[in-house]
Amino acid sequence: MNSSPGEKVGGAVTLGLLAAWAAHDAEEVAALPGWLRRNVPALRERFPAVPEAVWRRAGSLHTREFAVAVGVMGAVVAATSAAGYATGGRSAVYQTALNGFGLHGLVHLAQAAVVRGYTPGAATSPVLVVPFTLWARRRLRRAGVLRPARRDLALGLGLAGAATAVSHAVARRVTPPRKCS
């Protein structure tokens, strides 16, 4: 069904953000911790300008902590999707999150290009994250509710980064430290 100007945008567009995010992050949960363990040593050598603290943190991320961080981010995405649904897609928070989601998919593709291979998130970004974002933005535009993206694009990426940092901070705080064996 095509939206006409003034028509309320439905759940496929708004709640679809949560569904697309969940599928994308399932890839990351399945792949990231093992990928980091296998690749951090080579990445550390290849990119010596990256601060050692970044490599230590990446190498120490464990599956449970990452899953908790993804759960925290899931709550954020659920709230923004619900705000989008409740407002027929008009919510600035929802649209900013949608933009951040799409841009973060492009970041995954850039990461894969930089390392010249697979990085977690790169498989679902070109087939799910970016296409869903473009489709949802087209639907919002057809309904006459899409906000101008000039400022929102940078804001969306910045908020996605901030929400990721907060999610990981919460996960570190609530996940017991691993015991060395």
C-alpha atoms as one frame of an Amber mdcrd trajectory, in Angstrom:
protein
   0.000   0.000   0.000   1.413   3.380  -0.955   1.195   6.242   1.497  -0.436
   9.438   0.323   0.383  12.889   1.724  -1.044  13.239   5.192  -1.630   9.498
   5.591  -0.297   7.968   8.805   2.800   5.859   8.306   2.275   2.332   9.576
   4.183  -0.189  11.602   6.213  -1.602   8.718   8.102   1.691   8.540   8.233
   2.607  12.216   8.300  -0.695  14.092  10.221  -2.113  11.137  13.214  -0.156
  12.410  13.259  -2.378  15.501  12.896  -5.541  13.404  15.672  -4.523  10.991
  17.912  -3.526  13.896  17.285  -6.874  15.662  18.201  -8.893  12.575  21.322
  -6.791  12.021  22.430  -6.984  15.633  21.871 -10.755  15.692  24.703 -10.900
  13.161  26.874  -8.747  15.396  26.125 -10.774  18.556  26.933 -14.008  16.724
  30.126 -12.717  15.111  31.787  -9.900  17.042  33.381 -11.464  20.141  35.004
 -14.326  18.199  35.955 -12.027  15.342  37.719  -9.691  17.756  39.637 -12.549
  19.413  40.820 -13.766  16.016  41.584 -10.377  14.457  42.778  -7.938  17.126
  46.423  -9.114  17.001  46.666  -8.554  13.226  44.709  -5.282  13.407  47.003
  -4.027  16.192  50.009  -4.591  13.909  48.315  -3.154  10.835  47.028  -0.009
  12.578  49.742   0.993  15.081  48.367   4.548  15.419  45.270   3.244  17.204
  45.762   3.724  20.961  46.700   0.582  22.870  43.734   1.098  25.211  41.380
   0.556  22.259  43.032  -2.757  21.412  42.994  -3.905  25.056  39.301  -3.072
  25.343  38.462  -4.789  22.032  40.438  -7.870  23.013  38.739  -8.134  26.397
  35.126  -7.794  25.221  33.294 -10.998  26.102  30.102 -12.412  24.657  27.895
 -11.845  27.708  28.905  -8.194  28.086  28.349  -7.574  24.388  24.929  -9.248
  24.527  23.939  -7.012  27.463  25.087  -3.926  25.521  22.979  -5.047  22.558
  20.001  -5.504  24.896  20.399  -1.975  26.250  20.599  -0.624  22.705  17.531
  -2.705  21.855  15.569  -0.836  24.512  16.641   2.466  22.939  15.645   1.314
  19.443  12.328  -0.062  20.736  11.515   3.278  22.369  12.371   5.256  19.236
  10.397   2.851  17.036   7.399   3.166  19.370   7.706   6.968  19.202   7.685
   6.721  15.422   4.629   4.475  15.468   2.727   6.691  17.910   3.331   9.775
  15.749   2.790   8.212  12.346   6.487   8.564  11.609   6.623  12.273  12.504
   8.749  11.835  15.632  12.075  13.640  15.297  13.604  11.056  17.625  12.426
   8.215  15.394  13.617   9.889  12.193  16.980  10.739  13.759  17.373   7.117
  14.889  16.409   5.885  11.412  19.067   8.127   9.866  21.632   6.956  12.423
  20.782   3.328  11.679  21.331   3.794   7.960  24.549   5.718   8.419  25.872
   3.159  10.876  25.326   0.566   8.125  27.584   2.628   5.875  30.160   2.731
   8.683  30.126  -1.082   8.771  30.793  -1.168   5.030  33.628   1.347   5.417
  35.146  -0.769   8.208  35.056  -3.838   5.980  36.737  -1.852   3.192  39.465
  -0.619   5.545  40.282  -4.102   6.836  39.788  -5.559   3.348  37.482  -8.284
   4.545  34.505  -9.187   6.652  33.733  -7.219   9.791  30.732  -7.980  12.013
  27.717  -6.091  10.709  29.009  -5.929   7.143  26.888  -8.850   5.902  23.511
  -7.357   6.838  24.359  -3.716   6.143  24.110  -3.790   2.319  21.106  -6.135
   2.208  19.095  -4.955   5.214  20.294  -1.834   7.058  20.853   0.525   4.128
  17.912  -0.719   1.992  15.478  -0.587   4.931  16.573   2.945   5.794  16.181
   4.158   2.210  12.792   2.453   1.881  11.522   3.877   5.192  12.706   7.374
   4.260  10.881   7.080   0.901   7.685   6.050   2.701   8.024   8.952   5.153
   8.593  11.343   2.226   5.517  10.027   0.379   3.435  10.515   3.511   4.685
  14.107   3.747   6.281  13.674   7.180  10.003  13.309   6.372  12.048  16.004
   8.070  14.897  17.673   6.148  17.972  15.518   6.719  20.794  18.062   6.519
  21.305  18.418  10.246  19.632  15.172  11.251  22.125  12.957   9.405  25.090
  14.070  11.494  22.923  14.132  14.604  21.693  10.601  13.864  25.199   9.203
  13.519  26.348  11.077  16.633  23.403   9.828  18.671  23.970   6.266  17.436
  27.578   6.528  18.604  26.569   7.994  21.954  23.879   5.344  22.489  26.443
   2.648  21.661  28.927   4.077  24.174  26.248   4.284  26.883  25.060   0.737
  26.114  28.587  -0.597  26.530  29.133   1.403  29.725  25.939  -0.017  31.216
  26.937  -3.525  30.131  30.384  -3.174  31.750  28.762  -1.998  34.965  26.139
  -4.754  35.212  28.172  -7.682  33.847  30.473  -9.344  36.359  34.127  -9.266
  35.334  35.517 -12.440  33.833  37.719 -14.512  36.073  41.170 -15.259  34.750
  41.843 -18.977  34.494
